[in-house]
Amino acid sequence: KQQAYWLNEFTGERPILDLPYDYPRPAVQSFAGEIITFEFQNQEVGALNHMVKKENVTLFMILLAAFNILLGKLSGQEDIVIGTPAAGRIHPDLEPVIGMFVNTLALRNYPLGEKTFTRFLSEVKTRSLKAFENQDYPFETLVGKVAAARDAGRNPLFDIMFALHNISDNTGSRGKPGTYAYENRVARFDMTWMGTERGERIDFEIEYCTKLYKRETIARFF
């Protein structure tokens, strides 16, 4: 059943996101990268949380919808695939088990120009819920079935990742791991936008390929 869902999602021609780059795309994918950080403050987070309640959606869905629209406006395309991680622990028995269960989901949405934001947000909600309901199907298996012919300069299915995490504290304590800054020189995708909820603010880390983008371009995108 889950295989049928994902194969249906990628029936026909797969969209290839064509964003405005600062440099020509290398023939072979480069993993040279850097990270730039930004944040949403109280006023922005408050507005987002108001919409969460008003539209009966999650913060992830609102940010994903807005990100799709941004990519749509930058590319002029209306069929966009963005990757996101899924915990892979749907069954309660897996919650206390130590190990790596994370799977990758390829979320396909259609930010058509004539849609209102609320209509598109509703579609993103529906499509996201369906995707997470089918999160057990291995991403590698999907790639093997729908992306047999690969471009050496790109990732299969998508080039952009988006994730949102919730961390109440970043200082670390006994028995509670924290998060700490580190220097990153690797980009696994063209861009990876990682948001972290921290109370009344949202921190963003954007990992980007330095063979495609200048730092100021990523800042302008944000």
Contacts in CASP RR format, 6 or more apart in sequence:
PFRMAT RR
TARGET T0000
AUTHOR 0000-0000-0000
METHOD contacts of the structure
MODEL  1
KQQAYWLNEFTGERPILDLPYDYPRPAVQSFAGEIITFEFQNQEVGALNH
MVKKENVTLFMILLAAFNILLGKLSGQEDIVIGTPAAGRIHPDLEPVIGM
FVNTLALRNYPLGEKTFTRFLSEVKTRSLKAFENQDYPFETLVGKVAAAR
DAGRNPLFDIMFALHNISDNTGSRGKPGTYAYENRVARFDMTWMGTERGE
RIDFEIEYCTKLYKRETIARFF
1 134 0 8 1.000
2 134 0 8 1.000
2 136 0 8 1.000
2 137 0 8 1.000
3 137 0 8 1.000
3 141 0 8 1.000
5 130 0 8 1.000
5 134 0 8 1.000
5 137 0 8 1.000
6 106 0 8 1.000
6 134 0 8 1.000
6 137 0 8 1.000
6 142 0 8 1.000
7 142 0 8 1.000
7 145 0 8 1.000
7 146 0 8 1.000
9 106 0 8 1.000
9 108 0 8 1.000
9 131 0 8 1.000
10 106 0 8 1.000
10 108 0 8 1.000
10 142 0 8 1.000
10 146 0 8 1.000
10 157 0 8 1.000
14 81 0 8 1.000
14 146 0 8 1.000
14 147 0 8 1.000
14 157 0 8 1.000
15 77 0 8 1.000
15 79 0 8 1.000
15 80 0 8 1.000
15 81 0 8 1.000
15 108 0 8 1.000
16 154 0 8 1.000
17 71 0 8 1.000
17 75 0 8 1.000
17 77 0 8 1.000
17 80 0 8 1.000
17 81 0 8 1.000
17 158 0 8 1.000
17 159 0 8 1.000
17 160 0 8 1.000
18 75 0 8 1.000
18 77 0 8 1.000
19 71 0 8 1.000
19 74 0 8 1.000
19 75 0 8 1.000
19 190 0 8 1.000
20 74 0 8 1.000
20 75 0 8 1.000
21 212 0 8 1.000
21 213 0 8 1.000
22 212 0 8 1.000
22 213 0 8 1.000
22 214 0 8 1.000
22 217 0 8 1.000
23 211 0 8 1.000
23 212 0 8 1.000
23 213 0 8 1.000
25 153 0 8 1.000
25 154 0 8 1.000
25 212 0 8 1.000
26 153 0 8 1.000
26 211 0 8 1.000
27 152 0 8 1.000
27 153 0 8 1.000
28 152 0 8 1.000
28 153 0 8 1.000
29 152 0 8 1.000
29 153 0 8 1.000
29 154 0 8 1.000
29 155 0 8 1.000
30 187 0 8 1.000
30 209 0 8 1.000
30 211 0 8 1.000
30 212 0 8 1.000
31 186 0 8 1.000
31 187 0 8 1.000
31 188 0 8 1.000
31 209 0 8 1.000
32 185 0 8 1.000
32 186 0 8 1.000
32 187 0 8 1.000
32 209 0 8 1.000
32 210 0 8 1.000
32 211 0 8 1.000
33 184 0 8 1.000
33 185 0 8 1.000
33 186 0 8 1.000
33 187 0 8 1.000
33 207 0 8 1.000
33 208 0 8 1.000
33 209 0 8 1.000
33 210 0 8 1.000
33 211 0 8 1.000
34 184 0 8 1.000
34 185 0 8 1.000
34 187 0 8 1.000
34 207 0 8 1.000
34 208 0 8 1.000
34 210 0 8 1.000
34 215 0 8 1.000
35 184 0 8 1.000
35 205 0 8 1.000
35 206 0 8 1.000
35 207 0 8 1.000
35 208 0 8 1.000
36 205 0 8 1.000
36 206 0 8 1.000
36 208 0 8 1.000
36 215 0 8 1.000
36 218 0 8 1.000
36 219 0 8 1.000
36 222 0 8 1.000
37 203 0 8 1.000
37 204 0 8 1.000
37 205 0 8 1.000
37 206 0 8 1.000
38 203 0 8 1.000
38 204 0 8 1.000
38 206 0 8 1.000
38 219 0 8 1.000
38 222 0 8 1.000
39 201 0 8 1.000
39 202 0 8 1.000
39 203 0 8 1.000
39 204 0 8 1.000
40 48 0 8 1.000
40 201 0 8 1.000
40 202 0 8 1.000
40 204 0 8 1.000
41 200 0 8 1.000
41 201 0 8 1.000
42 200 0 8 1.000
42 201 0 8 1.000
44 202 0 8 1.000
45 199 0 8 1.000
45 200 0 8 1.000
45 201 0 8 1.000
45 202 0 8 1.000
46 200 0 8 1.000
48 59 0 8 1.000
48 62 0 8 1.000
48 63 0 8 1.000
48 202 0 8 1.000
49 59 0 8 1.000
51 57 0 8 1.000
51 62 0 8 1.000
52 58 0 8 1.000
52 59 0 8 1.000
52 62 0 8 1.000
55 62 0 8 1.000
55 118 0 8 1.000
55 121 0 8 1.000
55 122 0 8 1.000
55 125 0 8 1.000
57 121 0 8 1.000
57 125 0 8 1.000
58 125 0 8 1.000
59 164 0 8 1.000
59 197 0 8 1.000
60 128 0 8 1.000
60 164 0 8 1.000
61 121 0 8 1.000
61 124 0 8 1.000
61 125 0 8 1.000
61 128 0 8 1.000
62 121 0 8 1.000
63 162 0 8 1.000
63 164 0 8 1.000
63 195 0 8 1.000
64 82 0 8 1.000
64 84 0 8 1.000
64 107 0 8 1.000
64 109 0 8 1.000
64 124 0 8 1.000
64 128 0 8 1.000
64 162 0 8 1.000
65 109 0 8 1.000
65 111 0 8 1.000
65 117 0 8 1.000
65 120 0 8 1.000
65 121 0 8 1.000
65 124 0 8 1.000
67 82 0 8 1.000
67 162 0 8 1.000
67 193 0 8 1.000
68 80 0 8 1.000
68 82 0 8 1.000
68 109 0 8 1.000
68 111 0 8 1.000
68 120 0 8 1.000
68 124 0 8 1.000
69 111 0 8 1.000
69 117 0 8 1.000
69 120 0 8 1.000
70 221 0 8 1.000
71 77 0 8 1.000
71 80 0 8 1.000
71 82 0 8 1.000
71 111 0 8 1.000
71 160 0 8 1.000
72 78 0 8 1.000
72 80 0 8 1.000
72 111 0 8 1.000
74 221 0 8 1.000
78 110 0 8 1.000
78 111 0 8 1.000
78 112 0 8 1.000
78 113 0 8 1.000
79 108 0 8 1.000
79 110 0 8 1.000
80 108 0 8 1.000
80 109 0 8 1.000
80 110 0 8 1.000
80 111 0 8 1.000
81 106 0 8 1.000
81 107 0 8 1.000
81 108 0 8 1.000
81 157 0 8 1.000
81 158 0 8 1.000
82 106 0 8 1.000
82 107 0 8 1.000
82 109 0 8 1.000
82 158 0 8 1.000
82 160 0 8 1.000
82 161 0 8 1.000
82 162 0 8 1.000
83 104 0 8 1.000
83 105 0 8 1.000
83 106 0 8 1.000
83 107 0 8 1.000
83 157 0 8 1.000
83 158 0 8 1.000
83 160 0 8 1.000
83 161 0 8 1.000
83 162 0 8 1.000
84 104 0 8 1.000
84 105 0 8 1.000
84 107 0 8 1.000
84 161 0 8 1.000
84 162 0 8 1.000
84 163 0 8 1.000
85 102 0 8 1.000
85 103 0 8 1.000
85 104 0 8 1.000
85 105 0 8 1.000
85 161 0 8 1.000
85 163 0 8 1.000
86 102 0 8 1.000
86 103 0 8 1.000
86 104 0 8 1.000
86 105 0 8 1.000
86 132 0 8 1.000
86 135 0 8 1.000
87 101 0 8 1.000
87 102 0 8 1.000
87 135 0 8 1.000
88 94 0 8 1.000
88 101 0 8 1.000
88 102 0 8 1.000
88 103 0 8 1.000
88 135 0 8 1.000
88 136 0 8 1.000
89 95 0 8 1.000
89 97 0 8 1.000
89 101 0 8 1.000
90 135 0 8 1.000
90 136 0 8 1.000
94 101 0 8 1.000
103 135 0 8 1.000
103 136 0 8 1.000
103 137 0 8 1.000
103 138 0 8 1.000
103 139 0 8 1.000
104 139 0 8 1.000
105 131 0 8 1.000
105 132 0 8 1.000
105 135 0 8 1.000
105 139 0 8 1.000
106 139 0 8 1.000
106 142 0 8 1.000
106 157 0 8 1.000
106 158 0 8 1.000
107 127 0 8 1.000
107 128 0 8 1.000
107 131 0 8 1.000
108 127 0 8 1.000
109 120 0 8 1.000
109 123 0 8 1.000
109 124 0 8 1.000
109 127 0 8 1.000
110 123 0 8 1.000
111 120 0 8 1.000
112 120 0 8 1.000
115 123 0 8 1.000
142 157 0 8 1.000
143 156 0 8 1.000
143 157 0 8 1.000
144 156 0 8 1.000
146 157 0 8 1.000
147 156 0 8 1.000
147 157 0 8 1.000
150 156 0 8 1.000
155 189 0 8 1.000
155 190 0 8 1.000
158 189 0 8 1.000
159 189 0 8 1.000
159 190 0 8 1.000
159 191 0 8 1.000
160 189 0 8 1.000
160 190 0 8 1.000
160 191 0 8 1.000
160 192 0 8 1.000
160 193 0 8 1.000
161 188 0 8 1.000
161 189 0 8 1.000
161 191 0 8 1.000
161 192 0 8 1.000
161 193 0 8 1.000
162 192 0 8 1.000
162 193 0 8 1.000
162 194 0 8 1.000
163 192 0 8 1.000
163 193 0 8 1.000
163 194 0 8 1.000
163 195 0 8 1.000
164 194 0 8 1.000
164 195 0 8 1.000
164 196 0 8 1.000
164 197 0 8 1.000
165 194 0 8 1.000
165 195 0 8 1.000
165 196 0 8 1.000
165 197 0 8 1.000
166 196 0 8 1.000
166 197 0 8 1.000
167 178 0 8 1.000
167 179 0 8 1.000
167 196 0 8 1.000
167 197 0 8 1.000
167 198 0 8 1.000
168 198 0 8 1.000
168 199 0 8 1.000
169 176 0 8 1.000
169 178 0 8 1.000
170 178 0 8 1.000
170 179 0 8 1.000
170 180 0 8 1.000
170 198 0 8 1.000
171 178 0 8 1.000
172 178 0 8 1.000
179 196 0 8 1.000
184 207 0 8 1.000
186 207 0 8 1.000
187 207 0 8 1.000
187 208 0 8 1.000
187 209 0 8 1.000
187 210 0 8 1.000
188 207 0 8 1.000
189 207 0 8 1.000
189 209 0 8 1.000
190 208 0 8 1.000
190 209 0 8 1.000
190 212 0 8 1.000
190 213 0 8 1.000
191 206 0 8 1.000
191 207 0 8 1.000
191 208 0 8 1.000
191 209 0 8 1.000
191 213 0 8 1.000
191 218 0 8 1.000
191 221 0 8 1.000
192 206 0 8 1.000
192 207 0 8 1.000
192 208 0 8 1.000
193 204 0 8 1.000
193 205 0 8 1.000
193 206 0 8 1.000
194 204 0 8 1.000
194 205 0 8 1.000
194 206 0 8 1.000
194 207 0 8 1.000
195 202 0 8 1.000
195 203 0 8 1.000
195 204 0 8 1.000
195 205 0 8 1.000
196 202 0 8 1.000
196 203 0 8 1.000
196 204 0 8 1.000
196 205 0 8 1.000
204 222 0 8 1.000
206 218 0 8 1.000
206 221 0 8 1.000
206 222 0 8 1.000
208 218 0 8 1.000
END
